[in-house]
Amino acid sequence: MKKYILTIVVVLGLTASISAQATELTFKQCSLDIRAAYWPLRQIDFTYQELLSLNDSTAKVYKGDEVIAEGKLAINNYHGHDSSNASTTQQGTVKVMFDEALVLPKGETFTVVIDEGTFYKEGEPDIDNDEVRYSFTIPTDLGEFHTDIVDGSTLAKANLMTFYWGTETESDEQQAVLYREGVPVRQFPFQATWDWDLGQACVDFGEYIKFEKGVNFALEIPEGTVYAMYRPDITNKKAVLHFVGGYEEPLPSINYVWCSLFDNHPTDVLGEVAFYYNQAVMLSCDPKVQLWYGDNSEMVKEVVPTLTEENGQWVLKADFEKTPLTSEKGYTIVIPYGTLISANGDVVVNSRRTVNVGDATGISQVGNDALLLRTTKGGISLTGLPTNTNITVCGLDGKVVYSETPNAANVTVPLNNGLYIVKIGNALSRKMYIEK
């Protein structure tokens, strides 16, 4: 390799110092600097600014001090023209090629070595290479992802979200999980695809979903569901996009309008219990209904409910399989937060709801007649009302919205959406939620 040469020239008693730089090979890049080894290695390129020729034809790959592979060398020279400044460009590339692609263990480090003097500047054999020693590590995973949405930003609605990685990706059909306040509420199918130097997983919601204002959401691509196109063992870390709902208009809440326990009061064993909803709902990713002792000291049983549509209503059924009711503490059924989700695209879930087993919610004895009180779509319905019995309905603020003494056994009272206290004579007082 030629170095700097200092020449002293003496002419007619004058001394001049002339510094001349001998040309040497100028390294530009290795192909693994541009694209990490997310695939079986068939070739590694080292590019220089000069045109090149070969002296030798092999390179070695080491793991520590052990040679694990040898590669054949070839030169690819390029002459080009830059139209912007009418100049010419040139470069030479040393290609290290392997007879069989190297599938190297992920997470481990290897070194490519090309001996000194193996290649040189074309036409100038004395300008050759120093030893090339290049170390690289096989990635353990796909690395960091990015999206078009800034993590933590506010989002009113969306119909899809796309996750990107810095290499080509593939996957089978997988499921992305949408969380609302940390609770998984829905799954969406996706399948990873690729473009040049780019992998992507597009999660399509199928329609625009509104995200309730101020509520924390997250969309997750689970760990290990996306992989490098030619290395299925190199997969993604869990990828989570966090965002805050920004939809301004109120979204409908989810509350049942009737429960089978209102007119069926088990005393010895608890079987199937049904909850009726007037709005379209679906089960979340982790639905459950629980039976607790009445003092909430211990959970007795947890079951996975089913959901059916019957006569225009959605019916949540929990089968407690004839669980004995023997405790003097009583029992309470709990529908945990996030068991149900609205099915019309907007991500709204149920709040935690409870109902006492054996409680006369909705049914009572007034005089000698059995009175049945239940909610309907847009009001309440009373059956078996004794003569001269007053009905009073108050809002939670105490304001009376209805007070009558009807001369009929069956009465319907229309009400707006909301929570009310319903009083029937002096014998029954119930809190009831009304939804149109």
Summary of the structure (lengths in Angstrom):
residues: 436
radius of gyration: 37.5
end to end distance: 87.7
largest distance: 138.7
contacts: 1307
relative contact order: 0.09
helix: 2%
strand: 60%
